[in-house]
Amino acid sequence: MVRKRRIAAAAMALTVLSVALTGCNEHKSPKGTIGITLTSKTEARWVSDGNNMVKALKAMGYDVDIQYAQYDVPVQLSQVENLVAKKVRGLIIAPIDGTTMVNALKQAHEQGIPVISYDRLIRGTPDVDYYVTFDNRQTGVLQGKDIVDKLGLKQGKGPFNLEIFSGALDDNNAHVVYAGVMSQLKPYIDSGKLVVRSHQVSLNQTATANWDGATAQARMDNLLSAFYGKDHLDAVLAMNDSIATGVVSSLKSVGYGSGGTAMPVITGQDAEVPNVKSIVRGDQTSTIFKDTRALANAAAQMMDAKLSGRPVTVNDTKSYDNGAKVLPSLLLQPQLIDKSNWREKLVTKGKFYTAQQIEK
């Protein structure tokens, strides 16, 4: 009887130990961990991207180690180095400065860790496997075309005053978007139908460090004071929503949008909630919607295919030369959002937001 009790006790101990060990490992997937580092947690867009990637990868059976670098280049480099040291199975990186990771990614490559450049291009290294982003040239085309259409330039109207606010020089996307923008606006600038009074037209002259709204606001303050006075500014090419917010704040501070002084045509990018609200109010004119749910899911699918030995879906093998190789890329299509279609594109069909989020 004593022997039976001892056997039962031993069996129970083994069961407890097994449960304990199972509990210790319940968060460790046999498929391994995917490391993610994104630019910033202060922009709603990047938080959304991160959340959606984590959700997609976990649904595929991976653990995820996600980090945000807050636009600090050394911090992001350290994050990449630490993730490589942890021997993650794959890396998804949205670089702040796409030129700083050559040595870290060489180590990743030597350890067989695949790397996906996410939305922003990693440059100067062959140790990147794929690039996933939206068609950024088309983003610029849509922004520039919206100014052309809203001002009636094709119908011969003008001249109109224009100022240009581009993105960050260290983000390759800004260069590609700018090329798309100028494909639409340069003919009218050359013909005099669009007049840039500041004469600041090149990407270097119009760049906004870190795509920062406060920086854009300060520059807009200076331009209005130096070049406009009582004359009206008719259009602002703002390359993203953060920049557009700064531009709108500057304009409203000197009376635009009230007292009969119309707001200029103002573009944007990312379709963030405050900016869609601004479009509904009539302050901002348009934005470019890039469904980050689709982008995040695409990145997760690409990583899973790569790690599983399946073909990785790409649709561009020519456009994105990072200086060391042409990256096989998957380009998703952006959409223009303005007052006429925001409800259909973002709420009714897109189901990206609820009407209450925009109208409350």
C-alpha positions as CSV (number, residue, x, y, z in Angstrom):
1,M,0.0,0.0,0.0
2,V,2.9,2.3,0.9
3,R,4.6,1.4,-2.3
4,K,1.4,2.2,-4.3
5,R,1.2,5.6,-2.6
6,R,4.9,6.3,-3.4
7,I,4.2,5.4,-7.1
8,A,1.2,7.6,-7.2
9,A,3.1,10.5,-5.5
10,A,5.9,10.1,-8.0
11,A,3.5,10.1,-10.9
12,M,1.8,13.2,-9.6
13,A,5.3,14.9,-9.2
14,L,6.1,14.1,-12.8
15,T,2.7,15.5,-13.9
16,V,3.3,18.7,-12.0
17,L,6.8,19.0,-13.4
18,S,5.5,18.4,-16.9
19,V,2.8,21.1,-16.5
20,A,5.4,23.5,-15.1
21,L,7.7,22.9,-18.0
22,T,4.9,23.4,-20.4
23,G,4.0,26.6,-18.7
24,C,7.6,27.8,-19.1
25,N,7.6,27.1,-22.8
26,E,4.1,28.2,-23.7
27,H,5.3,31.5,-25.1
28,K,8.2,30.0,-27.1
29,S,7.1,29.0,-30.6
30,P,8.9,26.1,-32.3
31,K,8.8,28.4,-35.4
32,G,11.0,30.9,-33.6
33,T,11.0,34.7,-33.2
34,I,10.8,37.4,-35.8
35,G,12.5,40.6,-34.8
36,I,11.0,43.9,-35.9
37,T,12.3,47.4,-35.5
38,L,10.3,50.4,-36.7
39,T,11.1,54.1,-36.8
40,S,8.8,55.7,-34.1
41,K,6.0,54.9,-31.6
42,T,4.8,58.6,-31.6
43,E,3.2,58.3,-35.0
44,A,-0.1,56.4,-35.1
45,R,0.8,55.0,-38.5
46,W,3.8,53.1,-37.2
47,V,2.0,51.8,-34.2
48,S,-0.7,50.5,-36.5
49,D,1.9,48.8,-38.7
50,G,3.6,47.2,-35.7
51,N,0.4,45.9,-34.2
52,N,-0.8,44.5,-37.5
53,M,2.6,42.7,-38.2
54,V,2.6,41.2,-34.7
55,K,-1.0,40.0,-35.2
56,A,-0.2,38.4,-38.6
57,L,3.0,36.7,-37.5
58,K,1.6,35.3,-34.3
59,A,-1.3,33.9,-36.3
60,M,1.3,32.1,-38.4
61,G,2.9,30.6,-35.2
62,Y,5.8,32.9,-34.6
63,D,6.9,34.8,-31.6
64,V,7.6,38.5,-32.2
65,D,10.2,40.9,-30.6
66,I,9.1,44.4,-31.8
67,Q,11.0,47.6,-30.9
68,Y,10.6,51.2,-31.8
69,A,13.7,53.5,-32.3
70,Q,12.0,56.9,-31.9
71,Y,14.0,58.4,-34.8
72,D,17.3,57.7,-33.1
73,V,19.7,56.1,-35.5
74,P,22.2,54.7,-32.9
75,V,19.3,53.2,-31.0
76,Q,17.9,51.4,-34.0
77,L,21.3,50.1,-34.9
78,S,21.7,48.7,-31.4
79,Q,18.2,47.2,-31.7
80,V,19.3,45.4,-34.9
81,E,22.5,44.2,-33.4
82,N,20.7,42.9,-30.3
83,L,18.1,41.0,-32.4
84,V,20.9,39.4,-34.4
85,A,22.7,38.4,-31.2
86,K,19.4,36.8,-30.0
87,K,19.4,34.7,-33.1
88,V,16.0,35.7,-34.3
89,R,14.8,33.7,-37.3
90,G,14.1,36.8,-39.4
91,L,14.3,40.6,-39.3
92,I,11.7,43.1,-40.6
93,I,13.2,46.7,-40.5
94,A,11.8,50.1,-41.3
95,P,15.1,52.1,-41.2
96,I,15.4,55.6,-39.9
97,D,18.6,56.1,-41.9
98,G,18.8,53.3,-44.5
99,T,22.6,53.5,-44.8
100,T,23.7,52.7,-41.2
101,M,23.2,48.9,-40.9
102,V,25.8,47.4,-43.3
103,N,27.9,45.6,-40.6
104,A,24.9,44.5,-38.5
105,L,23.2,43.0,-41.6
106,K,26.3,41.3,-42.7
107,Q,26.3,39.5,-39.4
108,A,22.6,38.6,-39.9
109,H,23.4,37.2,-43.3
110,E,26.3,35.1,-42.0
111,Q,23.9,33.6,-39.5
112,G,21.3,32.9,-42.1
113,I,18.8,35.5,-40.9
114,P,16.7,36.8,-43.8
115,V,16.0,40.6,-43.8
116,I,12.9,42.4,-45.2
117,S,13.2,46.1,-45.7
118,Y,9.8,47.5,-44.6
119,D,8.3,50.6,-46.3
120,R,11.6,52.4,-46.1
121,L,14.6,51.2,-48.2
122,I,17.7,49.9,-46.5
123,R,20.6,51.0,-48.7
124,G,24.3,50.2,-49.3
125,T,24.2,46.5,-48.4
126,P,23.6,43.3,-50.4
127,D,22.4,41.6,-47.1
128,V,18.7,42.5,-47.6
129,D,16.5,39.9,-49.1
130,Y,13.3,41.7,-50.0
131,Y,11.6,45.1,-50.0
132,V,7.9,45.6,-49.3
133,T,6.3,49.0,-49.6
134,F,3.6,51.0,-51.5
135,D,4.2,52.3,-54.9
136,N,5.8,55.5,-53.7
137,R,6.2,57.1,-57.1
138,Q,2.5,56.6,-57.6
139,T,1.9,58.3,-54.2
140,G,3.7,61.4,-55.5
141,V,1.9,61.2,-58.8
142,L,-1.5,61.2,-57.0
143,Q,-0.4,64.1,-54.8
144,G,0.8,66.2,-57.7
145,K,-2.2,65.4,-59.9
146,D,-4.5,66.4,-57.1
147,I,-3.0,69.9,-57.0
148,V,-3.3,70.0,-60.8
149,D,-6.9,68.9,-60.8
150,K,-8.1,71.0,-57.8
151,L,-6.6,74.2,-59.3
152,G,-7.9,73.5,-62.8
153,L,-4.4,73.8,-64.4
154,K,-5.3,71.5,-67.3
155,Q,-8.1,73.9,-68.1
156,G,-5.7,76.7,-68.4
157,K,-6.3,78.4,-65.0
158,G,-3.6,80.2,-63.2
159,P,-1.0,81.4,-62.3
160,F,-1.2,80.1,-58.7
161,N,1.3,80.3,-55.9
162,L,2.7,77.0,-54.7
163,E,5.1,75.9,-51.9
164,I,6.6,72.4,-51.6
165,F,7.3,70.5,-48.3
166,S,9.1,67.2,-49.0
167,G,10.0,64.4,-46.5
168,A,13.2,63.5,-44.9
169,L,16.4,63.3,-47.1
170,D,17.6,60.1,-45.3
171,D,14.3,58.3,-46.2
172,N,14.6,56.9,-49.8
173,N,10.8,57.1,-50.0
174,A,11.0,60.9,-50.0
175,H,13.2,60.8,-53.1
176,V,10.8,58.4,-54.9
177,V,7.7,60.4,-53.9
178,Y,9.3,63.6,-55.0
179,A,10.0,62.2,-58.5
180,G,6.3,61.3,-58.8
181,V,5.3,64.8,-57.6
182,M,7.5,66.6,-60.0
183,S,6.3,64.5,-62.9
184,Q,3.0,66.3,-62.4
185,L,4.0,69.7,-61.2
186,K,7.2,70.6,-63.1
187,P,5.6,71.3,-66.4
188,Y,3.3,73.9,-64.8
189,I,6.3,75.4,-62.8
190,D,8.3,75.7,-66.0
191,S,5.4,77.3,-67.8
192,G,4.7,79.8,-65.0
193,K,1.3,78.5,-64.2
194,L,2.6,77.5,-60.8
195,V,4.8,80.1,-59.1
196,V,7.1,79.1,-56.2
197,R,7.8,82.4,-54.7
198,S,10.5,81.1,-52.3
199,H,12.3,79.5,-55.3
200,Q,12.7,76.4,-53.0
201,V,11.9,73.6,-55.4
202,S,14.5,70.9,-55.2
203,L,14.3,68.0,-52.8
204,N,17.2,69.4,-50.8
205,Q,15.6,72.8,-50.4
206,T,12.2,71.5,-49.5
207,A,13.1,68.5,-47.2
208,T,11.6,68.2,-43.8
209,A,13.9,66.4,-41.3
210,N,12.2,63.3,-39.7
211,W,8.9,64.3,-41.6
212,D,8.4,66.5,-38.5
213,G,5.3,68.6,-38.3
214,A,6.8,71.3,-36.0
215,T,9.7,71.7,-38.4
216,A,7.3,72.1,-41.3
217,Q,5.2,74.7,-39.3
218,A,8.3,76.8,-38.5
219,R,9.3,76.7,-42.2
220,M,5.8,77.7,-43.3
221,D,5.8,80.6,-40.8
222,N,9.1,81.9,-42.4
223,L,7.8,81.5,-46.0
224,L,4.6,83.3,-45.3
225,S,6.4,86.2,-43.6
226,A,9.1,86.5,-46.3
227,F,7.2,85.9,-49.5
228,Y,3.5,86.3,-49.2
229,G,2.3,89.2,-47.0
230,K,-1.1,90.1,-48.3
231,D,-0.8,87.7,-51.3
232,H,-2.5,84.4,-51.2
233,L,-0.8,81.0,-51.2
234,D,-2.9,78.7,-53.3
235,A,-1.4,75.3,-52.9
236,V,1.0,73.4,-50.6
237,L,2.5,70.1,-51.6
238,A,2.8,68.5,-48.1
239,M,4.3,65.1,-48.5
240,N,2.7,63.5,-45.5
241,D,0.1,64.1,-42.9
242,S,2.5,65.2,-40.1
243,I,3.9,67.9,-42.4
244,A,0.4,68.9,-43.5
245,T,-0.6,69.3,-39.8
246,G,2.2,71.7,-39.3
247,V,1.4,73.6,-42.5
248,V,-2.3,74.0,-41.6
249,S,-1.4,75.3,-38.1
250,S,0.9,77.9,-39.6
251,L,-1.7,79.0,-42.2
252,K,-4.5,79.2,-39.7
253,S,-2.4,81.3,-37.3
254,V,-2.2,84.1,-39.9
255,G,-5.9,83.9,-40.9
256,Y,-6.3,81.3,-43.6
257,G,-9.5,79.5,-43.4
258,S,-11.4,82.4,-41.9
259,G,-12.5,85.9,-42.8
260,G,-12.9,85.0,-46.4
261,T,-9.3,83.8,-46.8
262,A,-9.6,80.4,-48.3
263,M,-7.2,77.6,-47.3
264,P,-4.8,76.5,-50.0
265,V,-5.0,73.1,-51.6
266,I,-3.0,71.0,-49.2
267,T,-2.0,67.4,-49.8
268,G,-0.9,64.7,-47.3
269,Q,-0.1,61.0,-46.9
270,D,-1.0,58.3,-44.4
271,A,-4.7,59.1,-43.8
272,E,-4.3,59.5,-40.1
273,V,-7.5,60.2,-38.1
274,P,-6.7,63.9,-37.3
275,N,-6.0,64.6,-40.9
276,V,-9.1,62.9,-42.3
277,K,-11.0,65.1,-39.8
278,S,-9.1,68.0,-41.2
279,I,-10.2,67.1,-44.7
280,V,-13.9,66.8,-43.5
281,R,-13.5,70.3,-41.9
282,G,-12.0,71.7,-45.1
283,D,-8.6,72.6,-43.7
284,Q,-6.6,69.9,-45.5
285,T,-7.6,68.9,-49.1
286,S,-6.5,65.4,-49.5
287,T,-4.3,62.6,-48.2
288,I,-2.9,59.3,-49.6
289,F,-4.3,56.2,-48.0
290,K,-1.9,53.3,-47.8
291,D,-3.6,50.4,-46.1
292,T,-1.0,49.4,-43.6
293,R,-3.0,46.3,-42.7
294,A,-2.2,45.0,-46.2
295,L,1.4,46.1,-46.0
296,A,1.9,44.4,-42.6
297,N,0.3,41.2,-43.7
298,A,2.3,41.2,-46.9
299,A,5.6,41.5,-44.9
300,A,4.5,38.7,-42.6
301,Q,3.5,36.5,-45.6
302,M,6.9,37.2,-47.3
303,M,8.8,36.3,-44.2
304,D,6.9,33.1,-43.6
305,A,7.3,32.1,-47.3
306,K,11.1,32.7,-47.1
307,L,11.5,30.7,-43.9
308,S,9.3,27.9,-45.1
309,G,11.1,27.6,-48.4
310,R,8.1,28.7,-50.5
311,P,8.3,31.2,-53.4
312,V,8.1,34.8,-52.1
313,T,5.6,37.0,-53.9
314,V,7.1,40.0,-55.6
315,N,5.9,42.2,-58.4
316,D,8.9,44.4,-59.1
317,T,12.5,43.4,-59.8
318,K,13.8,46.5,-61.4
319,S,12.9,49.7,-59.6
320,Y,14.7,49.6,-56.2
321,D,18.5,49.6,-56.5
322,N,19.8,50.1,-52.9
323,G,23.3,50.8,-54.2
324,A,24.5,47.2,-53.7
325,K,21.8,45.2,-55.4
326,V,18.4,45.5,-56.9
327,L,15.9,44.3,-54.3
328,P,13.0,42.1,-55.4
329,S,10.0,44.1,-54.2
330,L,6.3,43.9,-53.5
331,L,4.6,47.2,-54.3
332,L,1.1,47.9,-53.0
333,Q,-1.2,50.5,-54.5
334,P,-2.0,53.8,-52.7
335,Q,-5.3,55.6,-53.0
336,L,-6.2,59.3,-53.0
337,I,-8.6,60.4,-50.2
338,D,-10.5,63.7,-50.2
339,K,-13.8,65.1,-49.0
340,S,-15.7,63.3,-51.8
341,N,-14.7,59.7,-51.1
342,W,-13.3,59.4,-47.5
343,R,-16.4,57.7,-46.2
344,E,-16.5,55.1,-49.0
345,K,-12.8,54.4,-49.1
346,L,-12.1,54.4,-45.3
347,V,-15.3,53.5,-43.7
348,T,-18.0,51.8,-45.9
349,K,-15.7,49.6,-48.1
350,G,-12.3,49.9,-46.5
351,K,-13.5,49.4,-42.9
352,F,-10.2,51.1,-41.8
353,Y,-12.0,53.5,-39.5
354,T,-15.6,53.9,-38.2
355,A,-17.6,57.0,-39.1
356,Q,-17.7,57.8,-35.4
357,Q,-13.8,58.0,-35.3
358,I,-13.9,60.7,-37.9
359,E,-17.0,62.6,-37.1
360,K,-17.0,62.7,-33.3
